[in-house]
Each structure stands twice: as structure tokens, then as C-alpha cells.
Amino acid sequence: MHNKGKIYVIGLGPGNREHMSKRALDAIIDSEVVIGYKTYIHLVEDLIDGKEVIDSGMRKEVERCNLTIDKALEGKKVCIISSGDAGVYGMAGIMLEVKYERNADVEIELVPGITAASAAASVLGAPMMHDFSVISLSDLLTDWELIKKRIECAAMGDFIIALYNPRSKGRVHQIEEAREIMMKHKDKGTPVGIVRNAKRDGEEVVITDLENMLNHPIDMLTVVIIGNAKTYVKNGKMITPRGYKI
């Protein structure tokens, strides 16, 4: 009988072992083929001895998914890995799309991981204790006008806002425009947490406010969390009350 392959789409979380789920660990060990960016492959080097390893460059997502399906159709167990949660701006969506586009008879298991906003929030204190919105400022795949509309709606609704991909070398004005939009609806003293390399080596944390947030370094390894109207800072921690009577 033909041995059916299987695909694991795995979120490694921030990347270090103690923040990776046991299921992710087991799935990598169970796989015969491991596919992902060099950066992520490097994080699981000790787990992949004797496995076929395929590392690929940035922006080759569709190609990588097709390759993953090809290997699984050969009857192999394949894992495709990335940081954070594969279901949050990750590979899960495109993997399922490619599977259905090809009508491929292969099982896909999605293994969640700690996403960047959760990792950053835990470093800052408890900023996301109430309704929050996660918005990526990368306009590579989403029209900038639509991103601005989402920021506006989230700010109007007094959501806590976590910004992913806030600024890159070639993309600097988006974070400035995002702040301008938020300033229309949020107080300038609203606490803002800036976390670089959350739960990784070289972690950097700044707590500031909406008025002064751009005076601090922000890049693609940074998550920016902007509080709601009730968020406050105490002893170096950002806290958004859930509303309990104490």
C-alpha cells in the first residue's frame, strides 16, 4: 500500500526552545524533510540530523509550498517551519491555498506557535488584557490605503493595537503615518511598548508614549504595542485593566 505523506506547518514561536510547543518539537522530529528559511533551519539544527533539509530565500513562498506538496506526494513526512505562529501572517494560508489549487491528496496539520504580539506583550507586562487589533504595516501584499483604514478603525474603537513589520530600510513613512492616524483618536500620553527580538537573544524593551514613540529605534524585528484609553504604566510595566474590581 502506498504510504501517504503528511505536511506539518509549524510555528516555532520566538525561536528559542523553551518557547516552542512540544507538538512542534515532536512534529519536527517525526519529519523526514524540513523546509524553511536558513534563519529558521538554524534554530532547529540539532533536531534535523539525517533529514533532508531544504532552505530557501525570502519571497519564494509559493514555490516553497509547491515543493512541500511534491515531497509529501512522494509519501514523505514534511515540515515547513517559520517563526511565530504559522497561522498569523505565516505559511498556513498559502499552504492550504496551494493544496486546494492543486487538489493534492495530502494531509496538512497546522501546529501553532507563540506569535510576536504575545511574546512582546509578556515582556512589556500585560498590555493586551482587553480587545486588541494586530496590524501589519507591510504593504508588500496589502494596499497601503486599506492598512490606513484599518488603523483608523482600530484607533476609533479604542482597541489596543499591535503593529507588525513597523519599519524596514526601504519603508519608513508608514509608521509615521500610522502614528498620525492614532493621534487623532488616542491621547498623546497613551502608553506605547516597543520590543525588539522579543524572547530572543538581544531583546530590547522601551516603554514610551504615543507622542514620543518615533524617537526610539524601530525596525522589522520590532513589535510596537499601543495601549487603549485605560492602559497605564506602573513600575516599568504596561498594564491594561480587564475591568475586575480589586
BAFI-3210 file (N, C-alpha, C; in Angstrom, 3 decimals, decimal comma, padded with zeros to 6 digits):
// residues 246
n [1|2|3|4|5|6|7|8|9|10|11|12|13|14|15|16|17|18|19|20|21|22|23|24|25|26|27|28|29|30|31|32|33|34|35|36|37|38|39|40|41|42|43|44|45|46|47|48|49|50|51|52|53|54|55|56|57|58|59|60|61|62|63|64|65|66|67|68|69|70|71|72|73|74|75|76|77|78|79|80|81|82|83|84|85|86|87|88|89|90|91|92|93|94|95|96|97|98|99|100|101|102|103|104|105|106|107|108|109|110|111|112|113|114|115|116|117|118|119|120|121|122|123|124|125|126|127|128|129|130|131|132|133|134|135|136|137|138|139|140|141|142|143|144|145|146|147|148|149|150|151|152|153|154|155|156|157|158|159|160|161|162|163|164|165|166|167|168|169|170|171|172|173|174|175|176|177|178|179|180|181|182|183|184|185|186|187|188|189|190|191|192|193|194|195|196|197|198|199|200|201|202|203|204|205|206|207|208|209|210|211|212|213|214|215|216|217|218|219|220|221|222|223|224|225|226|227|228|229|230|231|232|233|234|235|236|237|238|239|240|241|242|243|244|245|246]
n.u [000,844|000,488|002,369|001,026|001,952|002,627|002,026|003,431|002,741|004,559|004,786|007,421|007,409|009,008|011,521|013,520|014,146|012,645|010,309|008,929|006,347|005,595|004,391|005,239|007,951|007,878|006,733|008,685|010,739|009,478|009,388|010,650|011,615|012,693|011,737|012,407|013,295|016,781|017,469|015,527|015,907|018,387|017,751|016,760|018,718|019,945|018,004|017,712|019,404|020,324|018,056|016,378|017,128|015,861|016,647|015,423|015,258|013,995|010,658|009,851|007,570|005,325|006,551|007,953|005,843|004,754|006,880|006,935|004,509|005,046|007,044|005,606|003,722|005,299|005,216|006,403|007,032|006,752|007,969|007,234|008,710|008,447|008,887|007,171|003,618|002,385|-000,115|-000,630|-000,075|001,573|002,780|000,597|-001,846|-001,190|-000,178|-002,430|-003,973|-002,439|-002,494|-005,266|-005,577|-004,043|-005,404|-004,423|-003,974|-003,269|-002,431|-002,629|-001,269|-001,646|000,501|000,399|002,202|003,860|002,901|004,341|003,185|002,129|004,470|005,893|004,091|004,224|006,712|006,440|004,597|001,326|-000,161|-002,163|-004,680|-007,263|-009,665|-007,969|-006,120|-004,301|-002,032|-000,336|002,215|003,358|003,244|003,556|001,926|-000,560|-002,731|-001,734|-003,600|-005,757|-004,639|-004,228|-006,890|-007,700|-006,115|-007,149|-009,836|-009,404|-008,182|-010,215|-012,061|-010,927|-009,215|-006,538|-003,506|-001,407|001,476|002,889|005,844|006,844|008,679|010,972|014,178|013,646|011,148|009,799|007,968|005,488|005,101|005,171|002,921|000,980|001,134|000,299|-002,390|-003,363|-002,993|-005,079|-007,221|-006,455|-005,144|-002,217|-000,536|-000,853|000,270|003,010|004,566|007,690|009,216|012,058|013,296|011,753|011,748|014,083|017,659|019,402|017,270|015,377|013,785|011,463|009,507|007,272|005,431|002,620|003,126|005,944|006,945|008,301|010,855|012,479|014,436|013,081|012,426|012,265|012,390|010,971|008,167|005,421|003,406|000,468|-001,361|-004,789|-007,381|-007,379|-005,005|-002,068|001,164|003,167|005,726|007,544|006,106|003,638|000,185|-003,027|-006,139|-008,459|-010,888|-011,752|-012,979|-010,947]
n.v [-001,204|002,225|004,574|007,275|010,672|013,422|016,741|019,051|022,218|024,465|026,639|028,127|029,786|032,403|031,380|030,302|027,273|026,851|028,249|026,939|024,786|021,474|019,883|021,005|020,422|017,579|017,155|018,108|016,290|013,979|014,375|013,741|015,403|018,755|022,052|025,496|029,008|029,814|031,043|030,011|027,292|027,094|027,451|025,014|023,184|021,081|019,159|018,029|016,187|013,801|014,194|015,277|018,468|021,534|024,692|027,934|031,101|034,430|035,489|033,407|032,005|030,630|028,851|027,358|026,123|024,528|022,779|021,528|020,125|018,456|016,792|015,578|014,176|012,205|010,474|011,208|012,499|015,809|018,869|022,314|025,188|028,147|031,289|032,490|032,186|030,003|030,421|033,093|035,688|033,890|030,810|029,139|029,829|030,193|027,690|026,005|027,126|026,497|023,733|023,235|024,426|022,744|020,464|018,462|015,309|015,179|015,140|017,897|019,278|021,858|023,477|025,403|028,360|030,555|033,788|036,897|039,202|038,225|037,336|039,768|041,229|039,836|040,522|043,217|043,447|043,511|044,390|043,682|043,029|043,486|043,991|043,707|044,693|043,413|044,620|044,602|046,606|046,243|046,842|045,154|043,030|044,022|046,714|050,043|052,064|050,618|049,481|051,796|052,520|050,448|050,914|053,363|052,638|050,839|052,525|054,404|052,767|052,415|050,245|048,232|048,308|046,279|046,495|044,939|044,327|047,065|048,965|049,146|049,100|050,223|051,244|053,603|055,645|054,660|053,977|056,499|057,713|056,006|056,589|059,274|058,949|057,502|059,387|061,108|059,928|058,807|059,619|061,652|060,861|058,151|054,963|053,287|050,385|049,202|046,552|044,774|041,864|040,016|037,790|036,626|036,263|039,285|040,912|043,908|046,490|049,123|051,474|053,920|056,771|057,664|060,149|060,321|058,043|057,710|058,525|056,489|053,560|051,608|048,700|045,928|043,774|044,421|044,764|046,856|047,991|049,624|051,131|051,135|053,524|053,145|052,026|051,896|052,780|051,141|050,813|050,230|048,515|047,849|048,077|046,994|047,402|044,790|045,084|044,096|044,308|045,418]
n.w [000,000|-000,824|000,914|002,455|002,374|004,649|005,770|007,970|009,158|010,755|013,521|015,103|017,244|019,156|018,707|020,411|022,270|024,692|024,320|022,418|021,304|022,565|020,713|018,305|018,427|018,469|015,948|014,197|014,740|013,874|011,155|007,814|005,952|006,049|005,624|005,038|005,739|005,898|008,376|010,172|009,948|011,103|013,782|014,577|014,233|015,718|015,707|013,271|012,118|009,727|008,253|005,249|004,218|003,197|002,430|001,766|000,026|000,874|000,030|-001,624|-001,296|-002,514|-004,224|-002,322|-000,968|-002,997|-003,432|-000,955|-001,058|-003,262|-002,169|-000,099|-001,563|-002,544|-000,538|001,775|005,113|005,779|007,060|007,208|008,242|010,276|012,029|015,043|014,886|012,557|011,564|011,762|009,832|008,578|007,061|006,843|005,494|002,707|002,206|002,480|000,433|-001,864|-001,728|-002,205|-004,679|-006,255|-005,812|-004,143|-002,690|000,275|003,709|005,924|008,789|011,047|013,170|015,930|017,119|019,510|018,863|017,648|018,868|021,284|022,523|022,742|024,334|026,755|027,639|028,086|030,118|030,867|028,474|026,632|027,670|027,016|024,342|021,315|018,367|015,669|013,406|010,369|009,073|006,665|003,267|001,181|000,312|000,773|000,141|000,845|001,478|002,444|004,722|006,234|006,678|008,332|010,588|011,373|011,995|014,116|015,967|016,389|017,629|020,051|020,408|021,703|019,995|018,120|016,279|013,505|011,523|011,447|010,366|007,698|005,970|003,455|003,830|005,437|006,027|006,778|009,526|010,601|009,466|010,521|013,239|013,199|012,423|014,628|016,639|016,210|017,419|019,811|023,043|023,403|025,390|025,612|026,613|025,044|023,973|022,903|021,479|020,688|019,130|020,754|023,471|022,587|021,987|022,595|023,223|023,359|025,134|025,278|026,971|026,214|025,034|022,914|021,785|021,804|020,578|018,133|018,573|019,155|018,265|015,660|013,882|011,491|013,192|015,317|017,507|017,996|020,553|021,198|023,695|025,090|026,049|028,777|029,522|031,506|032,989|035,334|037,629|035,561|033,927|031,441|031,772|031,025|032,257|032,882|033,939|036,328|039,704|042,268]
ca.u [000,000|001,286|002,433|000,649|002,774|001,938|002,704|003,263|003,076|004,937|005,247|008,439|007,370|010,118|012,695|014,304|013,483|011,663|009,047|008,388|005,446|006,052|003,866|006,144|009,172|007,590|006,464|009,978|011,436|008,741|009,506|011,820|012,093|012,479|011,814|012,233|014,403|018,038|017,381|014,710|016,594|019,485|017,197|016,431|019,832|020,221|016,895|017,498|020,419|019,828|016,858|016,601|016,878|015,805|016,450|015,131|015,334|012,776|009,727|009,667|006,591|004,507|007,495|008,244|004,655|004,675|007,940|006,475|003,484|005,732|007,729|004,573|003,104|006,234|004,985|007,269|006,528|007,476|007,538|007,629|008,816|008,713|008,822|005,838|002,541|002,225|-001,458|-000,716|000,841|002,581|002,690|-000,581|-002,831|-000,711|-000,031|-003,763|-004,387|-001,711|-003,038|-006,582|-005,342|-003,511|-006,261|-003,465|-004,489|-002,229|-002,894|-001,863|-001,526|-001,124|000,984|000,536|003,340|003,648|003,060|005,189|002,456|002,063|005,826|006,205|003,201|004,690|007,897|006,021|003,718|000,023|-000,800|-003,245|-005,693|-008,601|-009,764|-006,830|-006,062|-002,927|-001,984|000,998|002,413|003,985|002,297|004,028|000,799|-001,819|-002,714|-001,486|-004,834|-006,563|-003,961|-004,532|-008,298|-007,764|-005,528|-008,146|-010,978|-008,943|-007,946|-011,538|-012,724|-010,103|-008,535|-005,085|-003,030|-000,056|001,953|003,936|006,617|006,557|009,542|012,132|015,107|013,033|009,761|009,933|006,902|004,253|004,964|004,877|001,507|000,177|001,104|-000,559|-003,793|-003,716|-003,015|-006,389|-008,240|-005,905|-004,407|-000,778|000,152|-001,154|001,500|003,437|005,690|008,462|010,038|012,852|013,745|011,022|012,070|015,245|018,917|019,440|015,969|015,414|012,435|011,285|008,119|007,200|004,026|002,288|003,795|007,400|007,340|009,209|012,211|013,188|014,684|012,029|012,757|011,441|012,437|010,292|006,704|005,021|002,061|-000,099|-002,435|-006,089|-007,541|-007,220|-003,670|-001,160|002,481|003,473|006,981|008,163|005,260|002,403|-000,964|-004,361|-007,083|-009,519|-012,138|-012,112|-012,954|-009,885]
ca.v [000,000|003,459|005,321|008,668|011,666|014,348|018,042|019,837|023,638|024,656|027,916|027,864|030,814|033,357|030,701|029,503|026,000|026,833|028,858|026,143|023,783|020,084|019,350|021,477|019,637|016,214|017,164|018,244|015,002|012,994|014,686|013,272|016,558|020,028|023,150|026,823|029,960|029,465|031,549|029,122|025,994|027,226|027,345|023,613|022,405|019,852|018,199|017,653|015,241|012,664|014,558|016,104|019,855|022,440|026,080|028,778|032,544|035,187|035,763|032,251|031,253|029,717|027,821|026,522|025,307|023,504|021,825|020,778|019,189|017,442|015,841|014,821|013,252|011,068|009,624|011,629|013,436|017,048|020,030|023,631|025,898|029,591|031,768|032,930|031,238|029,855|030,864|034,548|036,215|032,861|029,965|028,266|030,201|029,918|026,228|025,459|027,586|025,726|022,363|023,173|024,784|021,541|019,341|017,450|014,416|015,085|015,676|019,028|019,603|023,177|023,443|026,813|028,804|031,857|034,847|038,007|040,110|037,580|037,348|041,157|041,620|039,226|041,266|044,565|043,385|042,975|045,455|043,237|042,396|043,772|043,793|044,274|044,517|043,227|045,180|044,642|047,820|045,899|046,989|044,276|042,227|044,708|048,112|050,937|052,777|049,699|049,377|053,045|052,449|049,524|051,615|054,377|051,970|050,283|053,655|054,949|051,819|052,330|048,954|048,148|047,999|045,724|046,690|044,048|044,870|048,503|049,805|048,468|050,083|050,936|051,587|054,362|056,625|054,021|054,085|057,919|057,929|055,237|057,362|060,454|058,490|057,143|060,630|061,765|059,245|058,392|060,652|061,611|060,201|056,708|054,165|052,514|049,483|048,849|045,389|044,210|040,499|039,531|036,434|036,100|036,935|040,683|041,547|045,317|046,925|050,541|051,901|055,361|057,101|057,894|061,379|060,178|056,700|057,705|058,902|055,252|052,708|050,649|048,047|044,754|042,792|045,111|044,830|048,059|047,810|050,904|050,813|051,795|054,714|052,805|051,451|052,753|052,202|051,083|050,092|049,753|047,543|048,349|047,291|047,394|046,727|043,972|045,618|043,480|045,155|044,925]
ca.w [000,000|-000,911|002,169|002,212|003,055|005,541|005,902|009,191|009,018|012,150|014,061|016,127|018,287|019,011|018,143|021,349|022,541|025,785|023,894|021,324|021,877|022,471|019,445|017,246|018,601|018,019|014,505|013,511|014,907|013,062|009,721|007,060|005,177|006,740|004,653|005,633|005,582|006,600|009,756|010,996|009,925|012,061|015,136|014,926|013,690|016,483|015,560|011,862|011,653|008,945|007,486|004,052|004,611|002,044|002,860|000,603|000,275|001,123|-001,071|-002,506|-000,513|-003,317|-004,669|-001,160|-000,706|-004,059|-003,140|000,218|-001,531|-004,090|-001,277|000,624|-002,532|-002,678|000,621|002,888|006,119|005,527|007,841|006,722|009,518|010,318|013,418|015,470|014,637|011,102|011,204|011,896|008,809|008,307|005,874|006,865|004,472|001,347|002,115|002,200|-000,904|-002,884|-001,670|-002,862|-006,086|-006,910|-005,452|-003,701|-001,654|001,298|004,997|006,457|010,199|011,402|014,552|016,305|017,921|020,146|017,876|018,107|019,765|022,600|023,080|023,110|025,438|028,006|028,048|028,495|031,282|030,470|027,685|025,743|028,516|026,507|022,890|020,594|016,920|015,186|012,046|009,769|008,263|005,375|002,148|000,104|-000,184|001,109|-000,280|001,978|001,824|003,248|006,024|006,952|007,085|009,470|011,740|011,751|012,648|015,400|016,868|016,725|018,526|021,262|020,518|021,844|018,638|017,986|014,902|012,995|010,383|011,510|009,539|007,109|005,380|002,333|004,133|006,691|006,306|007,254|010,984|010,871|009,127|011,475|014,481|012,948|012,442|016,004|017,431|016,038|018,217|021,104|023,761|023,089|026,510|025,609|026,691|023,871|024,226|021,708|021,829|019,583|019,449|021,934|023,932|021,870|022,326|022,150|023,457|023,779|025,521|025,604|027,195|025,959|024,768|021,504|021,338|021,680|020,134|016,971|018,996|019,513|017,085|015,290|012,612|011,175|014,287|016,418|017,612|018,728|021,126|021,636|024,641|024,920|026,906|030,205|029,749|032,284|033,258|036,763|037,897|034,326|033,221|030,832|032,248|030,566|033,154|032,273|034,459|037,602|040,913|043,159]
c.u [000,883|001,215|002,137|001,539|001,935|002,748|002,380|003,637|003,299|005,358|006,209|008,328|008,535|011,412|013,487|013,459|012,406|010,340|008,453|007,485|006,021|005,577|004,769|007,429|008,978|007,398|007,759|010,733|010,808|008,960|010,776|012,449|011,745|012,725|011,611|013,401|015,615|017,972|016,664|015,333|017,678|018,989|016,930|017,513|020,040|019,130|016,851|018,607|019,773|018,564|017,267|016,211|016,913|015,621|016,289|015,140|013,975|011,948|009,590|008,567|005,815|005,344|007,765|007,064|004,505|005,688|007,542|005,448|004,111|006,351|006,704|003,903|004,016|006,088|005,798|006,522|007,396|007,021|008,076|007,583|008,994|008,555|007,390|004,809|002,312|000,846|-001,676|000,336|001,888|002,261|001,401|-001,549|-002,397|-000,541|-001,370|-004,252|-003,744|-002,228|-004,358|-006,485|-004,890|-004,386|-005,418|-004,034|-003,412|-002,733|-001,992|-002,266|-000,860|-000,756|001,234|001,789|003,017|003,898|003,780|004,481|002,374|003,419|006,170|005,376|003,722|005,925|007,497|005,203|002,417|-000,734|-002,019|-004,342|-007,111|-008,575|-008,602|-006,886|-004,594|-002,900|-000,542|001,110|003,117|002,945|002,751|002,852|-000,555|-001,692|-002,602|-002,741|-005,727|-005,961|-004,286|-005,975|-008,440|-007,207|-006,539|-009,301|-010,588|-008,729|-009,275|-012,247|-011,979|-009,548|-007,085|-004,602|-001,601|000,348|003,079|004,626|006,533|007,420|010,684|013,033|014,439|011,644|009,720|008,729|005,668|004,049|004,635|003,406|000,592|000,039|000,196|-002,037|-004,229|-003,822|-004,356|-007,421|-007,760|-005,156|-002,913|000,040|-000,124|000,136|001,744|004,636|006,367|009,401|010,734|013,362|013,078|011,356|013,204|016,503|018,857|018,122|016,141|013,983|012,425|009,801|008,100|005,721|003,864|003,018|005,273|007,873|008,353|010,632|013,050|013,371|013,561|012,434|011,886|011,447|011,687|008,779|006,386|003,598|001,593|-001,324|-003,779|-006,207|-007,302|-005,826|-002,806|000,172|002,751|004,734|007,576|007,375|004,021|001,255|-002,234|-005,359|-008,141|-010,877|-012,581|-012,115|-011,907|-010,115]
c.v [001,258|004,222|006,792|009,620|012,564|015,639|018,636|021,287|024,145|026,092|027,628|028,815|031,765|032,694|029,884|028,337|026,071|027,506|028,154|025,068|022,385|019,480|019,763|020,654|018,226|016,140|017,291|016,915|013,936|013,187|014,102|014,418|017,833|021,166|024,482|027,736|029,450|029,841|030,562|027,730|025,985|027,009|025,901|022,651|021,068|018,792|017,559|016,782|014,101|012,954|015,300|017,537|020,736|023,848|026,959|030,248|033,155|035,279|034,613|031,366|030,224|028,536|026,821|025,596|024,197|022,393|020,919|019,727|018,085|016,356|014,963|013,801|012,061|010,123|010,018|012,515|014,682|018,113|021,301|024,549|027,401|030,052|032,166|031,821|031,190|030,326|032,359|035,162|035,180|032,040|029,148|028,554|029,810|028,409|025,582|025,871|026,759|024,285|022,268|023,533|023,547|020,309|018,161|016,639|014,202|015,754|016,833|019,245|020,938|023,181|024,879|027,101|030,139|032,952|036,057|038,939|039,530|037,613|038,752|041,599|041,072|039,937|042,629|044,571|042,737|044,008|044,998|042,496|042,649|043,633|044,464|043,936|044,373|043,670|045,170|045,893|047,522|046,012|046,178|043,535|042,877|046,183|049,039|051,689|051,914|049,548|050,616|053,038|051,558|050,175|052,621|053,736|051,431|051,394|054,274|054,074|051,637|050,920|049,176|047,737|047,469|045,850|045,718|044,739|046,396|049,375|048,958|049,537|050,904|051,464|052,284|055,233|055,986|054,171|055,524|058,219|057,215|056,012|058,582|060,087|058,199|058,371|061,355|061,191|058,819|059,557|060,518|060,939|058,705|055,893|053,336|051,662|049,115|047,709|044,857|042,842|039,947|038,076|035,786|036,750|038,372|041,410|042,983|045,776|048,410|050,757|053,418|055,723|057,445|059,120|061,138|058,861|056,698|058,140|057,675|054,384|051,696|050,025|046,797|043,687|043,303|044,917|046,058|047,840|049,136|050,597|051,409|052,929|054,425|052,249|052,430|052,037|052,268|050,239|049,461|048,685|048,231|047,462|047,873|046,669|045,952|044,455|044,984|044,507|044,586|045,440]
c.w [000,000|000,406|001,895|003,008|003,945|005,608|007,273|008,864|010,443|012,454|015,206|017,321|018,086|018,511|019,133|021,862|023,624|025,418|022,677|021,928|021,700|021,153|018,283|017,255|018,052|016,511|013,699|013,566|014,011|011,558|009,094|006,274|005,944|005,753|005,369|005,311|006,361|008,086|010,663|011,067|011,007|013,506|015,572|014,440|014,398|016,318|014,175|011,264|010,877|008,164|006,217|004,425|003,369|002,580|001,633|001,013|000,531|-000,158|-002,076|-001,925|-001,332|-003,785|-003,531|-000,842|-001,750|-003,827|-001,966|-000,197|-002,383|-003,213|-000,543|-000,300|-002,843|-001,485|001,833|003,885|006,033|006,518|007,205|007,945|009,320|011,761|013,764|015,333|013,136|010,622|011,361|010,981|008,398|007,075|005,785|005,707|003,077|001,136|001,773|000,809|-002,010|-002,914|-002,447|-004,342|-006,874|-006,674|-004,962|-002,546|-000,597|002,584|005,432|007,915|010,517|012,886|015,012|017,131|018,565|019,110|018,496|019,089|021,174|023,287|023,585|024,313|026,769|028,550|028,640|029,781|030,866|029,628|026,891|026,504|028,042|024,996|022,176|019,117|016,530|013,729|011,549|008,908|006,943|004,267|000,936|-000,539|000,077|000,741|000,935|002,421|002,724|004,651|006,873|007,483|008,323|010,740|012,291|012,521|014,017|016,425|017,315|017,747|019,845|021,488|020,952|020,454|018,689|016,519|014,584|011,827|010,334|010,597|008,983|006,496|004,286|002,617|005,480|007,030|006,932|008,756|011,385|010,595|010,121|012,784|014,332|013,042|013,886|016,901|017,318|017,008|019,605|021,744|023,487|024,189|026,596|025,658|025,422|024,271|022,920|022,101|020,589|020,028|020,709|022,225|023,140|022,416|021,825|022,315|023,959|024,029|025,853|025,895|027,115|025,797|023,292|020,951|021,004|021,052|018,987|017,317|019,342|018,271|016,885|013,957|012,434|012,275|015,512|016,342|018,455|019,237|021,726|022,505|024,264|025,940|028,386|030,528|030,544|032,499|034,761|036,954|036,641|033,587|032,662|031,290|031,631|031,454|032,373|032,759|035,758|038,722|041,864|044,572]
res [m|h|n|k|g|k|i|y|v|i|g|l|g|p|g|n|r|e|h|m|s|k|r|a|l|d|a|i|i|d|s|e|v|v|i|g|y|k|t|y|i|h|l|v|e|d|l|i|d|g|k|e|v|i|d|s|g|m|r|k|e|v|e|r|c|n|l|t|i|d|k|a|l|e|g|k|k|v|c|i|i|s|s|g|d|a|g|v|y|g|m|a|g|i|m|l|e|v|k|y|e|r|n|a|d|v|e|i|e|l|v|p|g|i|t|a|a|s|a|a|a|s|v|l|g|a|p|m|m|h|d|f|s|v|i|s|l|s|d|l|l|t|d|w|e|l|i|k|k|r|i|e|c|a|a|m|g|d|f|i|i|a|l|y|n|p|r|s|k|g|r|v|h|q|i|e|e|a|r|e|i|m|m|k|h|k|d|k|g|t|p|v|g|i|v|r|n|a|k|r|d|g|e|e|v|v|i|t|d|l|e|n|m|l|n|h|p|i|d|m|l|t|v|v|i|i|g|n|a|k|t|y|v|k|n|g|k|m|i|t|p|r|g|y|k|i]
***
